[in-house]
Amino acid sequence: MNFTRIALATAVLALSSAAANAIDISGAGATFPYPIYAKWADAYKKETGSGLNYQSIGSGGGIKQIKAKTVTFGATDAPLPGKELDESGLAQFPMVMGAIVPVVNLDGVKPGELTLDGPTVAKIYLGEVKSWDDPAIAKLNPNTKLPKQAIVPVRRSDGSGTTYNFAYYLADVNPDWKSKVGVSTAVQWPVGIGAKGNEGVANNVANTKGAIGYVEYAYAKQNKLTHTKMVNKAGKTVEPSSASFQAAAANADWNSQPGYGVILANQPGDQSWPMTAATWILLYKKPADVPATAEALKFFAWSYAKGDKMAEDLDYVPMPDKVVNDIQKMWSSEIKDAGGKPLFSPTN
């Protein structure tokens, strides 16, 4: 933690006299960051007395709920474009980064023992590669005994930012995926079993022999699922790890898109994990519930300032300090009460 974050942590706890009494806040959306949001919320409540009720319902649901004004904030792994943010009166900023990993259920195959690449994963989800002993998989795994077993693709059934990032990557590496399926939070899947949330995909893969799915790495670890290695853009075989996620995120230009909406898939670099992704928060610039939004900003600022170690313990990647500083300035200039007073004032 650098000096800026220490100062921020101090300023956060002094924020807003309205928050002197504990105020519970509500959020809904992405399942991708749920493990770290839950961990942060537990620690924050112990320190401040204020709680967070977060519904892990998928990015599509989070966007709907914040637009319906039924929650304090929405959470999405698929960033909203600038026009939609402007039309809705929403501010958007990244909270943390993580990664999507393929997970499989194959007897005799241990975590990290199987290697896949993007084009082959796309062919699996296009229904073109149907058996685990297919030549495309065998070529990537010359020293692994592959079973002659049907592949059971498991995918999201709900509107999902994880799906958006997964589909974005597949479209980037496979022209057929780009033309036939495309990129969205909810695509028309050629094959596969649908499951709700990262939780649902993880559970389905764990209980289905021959299955493959895509989940946030924390879910793979928590459920002790067998992750695969991946061949990245540089042609290097990489393991999912904090180091490979950080390598992919290192050169991101966060100000290149409105609302910091940068997609981190298929980044260059020998060490880069190819399905790295960020997750975003959506808040009204002029909120109806000012005390709750002020408390939400306190929670997010506290998480930036004090939550790095907790994030890293779950293999998420904290946002860089310079990005956090920029986000704080955006909060101060754009998120205000009806009288035009900022709900957050960073102290340097």
C-alpha positions as CSV (number, residue, x, y, z in Angstrom):
1,M,0.0,0.0,0.0
2,N,1.5,3.3,-1.0
3,F,1.1,6.7,0.7
4,T,-1.8,7.7,-1.5
5,R,-3.8,4.7,-0.5
6,I,-2.9,5.2,3.2
7,A,-4.1,8.7,3.0
8,L,-7.2,7.6,1.2
9,A,-8.0,5.0,3.8
10,T,-7.8,7.7,6.4
11,A,-10.0,10.0,4.4
12,V,-12.5,7.3,3.7
13,L,-13.4,6.8,7.3
14,A,-13.9,10.5,7.8
15,L,-16.3,10.8,4.8
16,S,-19.8,12.2,5.1
17,S,-21.4,12.9,8.5
18,A,-24.4,11.1,7.2
19,A,-22.4,7.9,7.4
20,A,-21.6,8.3,11.0
21,N,-24.4,5.8,11.7
22,A,-24.1,2.4,10.0
23,I,-25.8,2.4,6.6
24,D,-26.4,-0.8,4.7
25,I,-26.0,-0.6,0.9
26,S,-27.3,-2.9,-1.8
27,G,-25.8,-4.1,-5.1
28,A,-26.5,-6.6,-7.7
29,G,-24.9,-8.1,-10.8
30,A,-21.8,-9.9,-11.9
31,T,-21.0,-13.3,-10.4
32,F,-17.3,-13.0,-11.5
33,P,-16.3,-10.7,-8.6
34,Y,-18.7,-12.1,-6.0
35,P,-16.0,-14.0,-4.0
36,I,-13.9,-10.8,-3.4
37,Y,-16.9,-8.5,-2.9
38,A,-18.1,-10.9,-0.2
39,K,-14.7,-10.9,1.5
40,W,-14.4,-7.1,1.3
41,A,-18.0,-6.7,2.7
42,D,-17.3,-9.0,5.7
43,A,-14.1,-7.1,6.6
44,Y,-15.8,-3.7,6.0
45,K,-18.7,-4.5,8.2
46,K,-16.4,-5.6,11.0
47,E,-14.5,-2.3,10.8
48,T,-17.4,0.2,10.2
49,G,-20.6,-1.6,11.1
50,S,-22.0,-0.9,7.6
51,G,-23.1,-3.9,5.6
52,L,-23.4,-4.8,1.9
53,N,-26.2,-6.9,0.5
54,Y,-24.9,-8.1,-2.9
55,Q,-27.0,-10.2,-5.2
56,S,-24.8,-12.4,-7.4
57,I,-27.3,-12.6,-10.3
58,G,-25.2,-11.9,-13.4
59,S,-24.2,-8.7,-15.2
60,G,-27.4,-8.5,-17.2
61,G,-29.4,-8.6,-14.0
62,G,-27.2,-6.0,-12.3
63,I,-27.6,-3.6,-15.2
64,K,-31.4,-4.0,-15.1
65,Q,-31.6,-3.4,-11.4
66,I,-29.4,-0.3,-11.3
67,K,-31.5,1.2,-14.2
68,A,-34.7,0.3,-12.3
69,K,-33.1,2.0,-9.2
70,T,-33.8,-0.9,-7.0
71,V,-30.2,-1.2,-5.8
72,T,-27.5,1.3,-4.8
73,F,-25.1,0.1,-7.4
74,G,-24.9,-2.3,-10.3
75,A,-22.0,-4.6,-11.2
76,T,-21.1,-5.7,-14.7
77,D,-18.2,-7.6,-16.4
78,A,-19.4,-6.1,-19.7
79,P,-18.8,-2.4,-19.6
80,L,-21.5,-0.1,-20.9
81,P,-20.6,2.1,-23.9
82,G,-20.3,5.8,-23.4
83,K,-23.6,6.6,-25.1
84,E,-25.6,4.3,-22.8
85,L,-23.8,5.7,-19.7
86,D,-24.7,9.2,-20.8
87,E,-28.3,8.4,-21.6
88,S,-28.8,6.6,-18.2
89,G,-26.9,9.2,-16.1
90,L,-24.5,6.5,-14.8
91,A,-20.9,6.7,-13.8
92,Q,-18.8,3.5,-14.5
93,F,-15.4,2.5,-13.1
94,P,-13.4,-0.8,-12.8
95,M,-13.2,-2.3,-9.3
96,V,-10.8,-5.2,-9.7
97,M,-9.4,-7.5,-12.3
98,G,-9.4,-11.3,-12.6
99,A,-9.4,-14.0,-15.2
100,I,-11.6,-16.5,-16.9
101,V,-10.2,-20.1,-17.0
102,P,-11.4,-23.2,-18.8
103,V,-12.2,-26.0,-16.3
104,V,-12.7,-29.7,-17.2
105,N,-13.9,-32.9,-15.6
106,L,-11.7,-35.7,-16.9
107,D,-10.7,-38.7,-15.0
108,G,-6.9,-38.9,-14.5
109,V,-6.3,-35.3,-15.6
110,K,-4.9,-33.0,-12.9
111,P,-5.1,-29.2,-12.7
112,G,-2.8,-27.6,-15.3
113,E,-2.1,-30.9,-17.0
114,L,-4.2,-30.2,-20.1
115,T,-3.3,-27.4,-22.5
116,L,-5.8,-25.7,-24.8
117,D,-5.7,-22.8,-27.2
118,G,-8.3,-20.2,-28.2
119,P,-9.1,-21.6,-31.6
120,T,-9.7,-25.1,-30.2
121,V,-11.9,-23.8,-27.3
122,A,-13.9,-22.0,-30.0
123,K,-14.3,-25.1,-32.0
124,I,-15.5,-27.0,-28.9
125,Y,-18.2,-24.4,-28.3
126,L,-19.1,-24.4,-32.0
127,G,-19.7,-28.1,-31.8
128,E,-16.8,-28.9,-34.2
129,V,-14.5,-30.6,-31.7
130,K,-16.7,-33.2,-30.0
131,S,-14.3,-35.7,-28.3
132,W,-11.4,-35.3,-25.9
133,D,-9.1,-37.4,-28.1
134,D,-9.7,-35.1,-31.1
135,P,-6.5,-34.4,-33.1
136,A,-6.7,-30.7,-32.3
137,I,-6.5,-31.4,-28.6
138,A,-4.0,-34.3,-29.0
139,K,-1.6,-32.0,-30.9
140,L,-1.6,-29.6,-27.9
141,N,-1.1,-32.5,-25.4
142,P,1.4,-35.0,-26.9
143,N,2.3,-36.4,-23.5
144,T,-1.2,-36.7,-22.0
145,K,-3.4,-39.7,-22.4
146,L,-6.7,-38.4,-23.6
147,P,-9.9,-40.4,-23.2
148,K,-12.2,-41.2,-26.1
149,Q,-15.0,-39.4,-24.4
150,A,-17.6,-37.0,-25.6
151,I,-17.0,-33.4,-24.6
152,V,-19.9,-31.8,-22.7
153,P,-19.7,-28.0,-23.1
154,V,-21.2,-26.1,-20.2
155,R,-22.0,-22.4,-20.7
156,R,-23.9,-19.6,-19.1
157,S,-27.7,-19.4,-19.5
158,D,-28.1,-15.9,-18.0
159,G,-26.9,-12.5,-19.3
160,S,-23.3,-12.6,-18.3
161,G,-20.3,-10.4,-18.5
162,T,-18.1,-13.5,-18.1
163,T,-19.7,-14.7,-21.3
164,Y,-19.1,-11.3,-23.0
165,N,-15.4,-11.5,-22.2
166,F,-15.2,-15.2,-23.1
167,A,-17.0,-14.6,-26.4
168,Y,-14.9,-11.5,-27.1
169,Y,-11.7,-13.6,-26.8
170,L,-13.1,-16.4,-29.0
171,A,-14.1,-13.9,-31.7
172,D,-10.6,-12.5,-31.6
173,V,-9.0,-15.8,-32.2
174,N,-11.5,-17.7,-34.4
175,P,-13.2,-16.0,-37.5
176,D,-16.0,-18.6,-37.5
177,W,-16.9,-17.7,-34.0
178,K,-16.9,-14.0,-34.9
179,S,-19.2,-14.5,-37.9
180,K,-21.5,-17.2,-36.6
181,V,-21.9,-16.4,-32.9
182,G,-20.4,-13.0,-32.2
183,V,-19.9,-11.1,-28.9
184,S,-22.6,-10.4,-26.4
185,T,-23.6,-11.0,-22.8
186,A,-26.1,-13.6,-24.1
187,V,-25.2,-15.4,-27.4
188,Q,-26.9,-18.0,-29.4
189,W,-24.9,-21.1,-28.3
190,P,-24.5,-23.8,-31.0
191,V,-24.0,-26.5,-28.4
192,G,-23.8,-27.0,-24.6
193,I,-25.7,-27.2,-21.3
194,G,-26.8,-23.8,-19.8
195,A,-26.1,-23.0,-16.2
196,K,-26.8,-19.8,-14.2
197,G,-23.9,-17.8,-12.9
198,N,-20.2,-18.8,-12.4
199,E,-21.5,-20.9,-9.5
200,G,-23.8,-22.8,-11.8
201,V,-21.2,-23.5,-14.4
202,A,-18.7,-24.6,-11.7
203,N,-21.2,-27.0,-10.2
204,N,-22.2,-28.4,-13.5
205,V,-18.7,-29.1,-14.5
206,A,-17.9,-30.7,-11.2
207,N,-20.8,-33.1,-11.5
208,T,-20.6,-33.9,-15.3
209,K,-18.0,-36.3,-16.6
210,G,-16.4,-35.1,-19.8
211,A,-17.5,-31.5,-19.2
212,I,-15.7,-28.3,-20.0
213,G,-16.8,-24.8,-18.8
214,Y,-15.5,-21.3,-18.3
215,V,-15.5,-19.6,-14.9
216,E,-13.7,-16.9,-12.9
217,Y,-10.5,-18.3,-11.5
218,A,-11.6,-17.9,-7.8
219,Y,-14.5,-20.3,-8.5
220,A,-12.2,-22.8,-10.0
221,K,-10.0,-22.7,-6.9
222,Q,-12.8,-22.7,-4.4
223,N,-14.5,-25.7,-6.1
224,K,-11.2,-27.5,-6.6
225,L,-11.9,-27.8,-10.4
226,T,-9.3,-28.9,-12.9
227,H,-8.2,-25.8,-14.8
228,T,-6.3,-26.0,-18.1
229,K,-3.3,-24.1,-19.3
230,M,-3.7,-21.9,-22.4
231,V,-1.6,-20.9,-25.3
232,N,-1.5,-17.1,-25.4
233,K,-1.2,-14.6,-28.2
234,A,2.6,-14.8,-28.1
235,G,2.3,-18.6,-28.7
236,K,3.5,-19.4,-25.1
237,T,1.8,-21.9,-22.8
238,V,0.8,-20.2,-19.6
239,E,-0.7,-21.2,-16.3
240,P,-3.5,-19.0,-14.7
241,S,-1.9,-17.1,-11.9
242,S,-1.7,-13.6,-10.4
243,A,1.5,-13.1,-12.3
244,S,0.0,-14.0,-15.7
245,F,-3.1,-11.9,-15.0
246,Q,-1.0,-8.9,-14.0
247,A,1.1,-9.3,-17.2
248,A,-2.0,-9.1,-19.3
249,A,-3.3,-6.0,-17.5
250,A,0.0,-4.2,-17.3
251,N,-0.3,-2.2,-20.5
252,A,-4.0,-1.5,-20.5
253,D,-4.9,2.1,-21.4
254,W,-7.8,2.6,-19.1
255,N,-8.7,6.1,-20.5
256,S,-9.0,4.9,-24.0
257,Q,-12.7,4.1,-23.6
258,P,-15.6,5.9,-21.8
259,G,-16.2,4.7,-18.3
260,Y,-12.8,2.9,-18.3
261,G,-14.4,0.2,-20.5
262,V,-11.2,-1.6,-21.6
263,I,-11.4,-5.3,-22.6
264,L,-8.3,-7.2,-21.5
265,A,-8.7,-10.3,-23.6
266,N,-5.9,-11.6,-25.8
267,Q,-3.3,-9.0,-24.7
268,P,0.3,-9.3,-26.0
269,G,3.2,-10.5,-23.9
270,D,4.9,-13.9,-23.3
271,Q,3.5,-14.2,-19.7
272,S,0.0,-12.8,-20.4
273,W,-3.1,-15.0,-19.6
274,P,-5.3,-14.6,-22.7
275,M,-8.7,-14.4,-20.9
276,T,-8.0,-11.7,-18.3
277,A,-10.9,-9.4,-17.5
278,A,-12.0,-6.5,-15.4
279,T,-15.3,-5.9,-13.6
280,W,-17.1,-2.6,-13.3
281,I,-19.4,-0.7,-10.9
282,L,-22.3,1.4,-12.1
283,L,-23.6,4.3,-9.9
284,Y,-25.9,7.2,-10.6
285,K,-24.2,10.5,-11.0
286,K,-27.2,12.2,-9.3
287,P,-28.5,9.4,-7.0
288,A,-31.9,9.3,-5.5
289,D,-30.6,7.8,-2.3
290,V,-27.6,10.1,-1.4
291,P,-26.6,8.5,1.9
292,A,-26.6,5.0,0.5
293,T,-24.5,6.1,-2.5
294,A,-22.1,8.1,-0.2
295,E,-21.7,4.9,1.8
296,A,-21.1,2.8,-1.3
297,L,-18.3,5.2,-2.3
298,K,-16.8,4.8,1.1
299,F,-16.9,1.0,0.7
300,F,-15.3,1.1,-2.7
301,A,-12.6,3.6,-1.5
302,W,-12.0,1.4,1.5
303,S,-11.7,-1.7,-0.8
304,Y,-9.2,0.1,-3.1
305,A,-7.2,1.3,0.0
306,K,-7.3,-1.8,2.1
307,G,-8.4,-4.7,0.0
308,D,-5.4,-5.5,-2.2
309,K,-4.1,-8.4,-0.1
310,M,-7.6,-9.9,0.1
311,A,-8.0,-9.6,-3.6
312,E,-4.6,-11.2,-4.3
313,D,-5.4,-14.1,-1.9
314,L,-8.3,-15.0,-4.2
315,D,-6.1,-14.5,-7.3
316,Y,-7.7,-11.2,-8.4
317,V,-5.6,-8.3,-9.5
318,P,-6.0,-5.0,-7.7
319,M,-6.4,-1.8,-9.8
320,P,-3.2,0.2,-10.3
321,D,-2.7,3.2,-8.0
322,K,-2.7,5.7,-10.9
323,V,-6.1,4.3,-12.1
324,V,-7.5,4.4,-8.6
325,N,-6.4,8.1,-8.3
326,D,-8.1,8.9,-11.6
327,I,-11.3,7.2,-10.5
328,Q,-11.3,9.1,-7.2
329,K,-11.1,12.4,-9.2
330,M,-14.0,11.3,-11.4
331,W,-16.1,10.5,-8.3
332,S,-15.5,14.0,-6.9
333,S,-16.3,15.8,-10.2
334,E,-19.3,13.7,-11.4
335,I,-21.2,12.1,-8.5
336,K,-23.1,14.8,-6.6
337,D,-26.2,15.4,-4.6
338,A,-29.1,17.5,-5.8
339,G,-27.4,20.7,-4.8
340,G,-24.3,19.9,-6.8
341,K,-22.1,18.9,-3.7
342,P,-19.7,16.0,-4.4
343,L,-20.4,12.9,-2.4
344,F,-16.7,12.1,-2.2
345,S,-13.7,14.3,-1.6
346,P,-10.3,12.6,-1.9
347,T,-7.6,13.9,0.5
348,N,-4.1,13.9,-0.7
